[in-house]
Amino acid sequence: MTYEQHLDEVATLLFELYEQTEDAAIKLVMAAQADDFFSPHDDDPSMCTLERAQADARSVMRKYGAGQRPTTTKVPPRPPRP
């Protein structure tokens, strides 16, 4: 995948896993990009993989998104007690 596709994949994962709006996901990726988080990926295209995009989405969310957890780990609320 290209560098641009990698950034798109990270934004998509932020949208899907962390329930970010598309705008918010893009802003998180842009903040990380402005902070040179993705510079090594631009220098070494072999880093642009789906597995790395998943790891990068977690890292970007932790560093730039107030550490929210992915929605896939949410536990459903318990029903009220009678």
N, C-alpha and C positions, 0 to 999 in steps of 0.2 A: 504494500500500500504506500502511496506517496505521503509526504509530510502533510499536505493539505487534507488528504483523506484521513490521516491519523487524527488531526485536530477535530475534524468533523465527527469521527467515531467517539472521541472523548466527550464532545458536547452531547452527542446522542446518548451516551451512557449516563451522563449527568442528568439528562432529561428523564430517562427511563428508570434509573435506579434510585435517584435521589429526589424525584418529583419536583425538579426544577422546571420553571417555564423555559421555553426555548430561548427567550431573551436572557434569562438569568444564566442558563448553561453557557451560552455564547460569551457572556460577560465574564464568567469564571475562567473560561479558556483564554480569553483576551487578557485578563489580569495575570494569569500564569505565563502567558506568552510575553507580556511586557516585563515580567520579572525574570525572563530568560530561562524559565522552567523547561521549555521545549527546545532550547538551543542545541543540545546534544543530538536530538532527533533530526534536526535540520542538517547537522554535520555528518550523521551516520544513518542513512535511510534504512539500514537493517534493523534499527530500533523500532521502526513503525510497523508493529504487528498488532493483531487483535488482543493477544495476551498482554502486551505492553500497554495498550489503550485502556484495558480494564484496570491495570495497576495505576496508570496515570490518572484515571478518573477518581480512584480512591484518594490518591495523593493530593490532587487538585482540590477535592472537596474538603479534605482535612485542613489544608493550608489556606485556602481562599474562601471556603464556604462554611466556616464556623463549625467544622467537624460533624456535620450531620451524618447519620448512618443511612445505609441504603434501605429502601422500603422493603426489600426482600427479607430483611431480618426483623421486621416489626412483628410483634406478638399481638394477636387479636385481643381486644378487651374482654375481660371476663363478664359473663352475664350478671346482672344484679342479684343479690341474695334475696330470697323471699322473706 
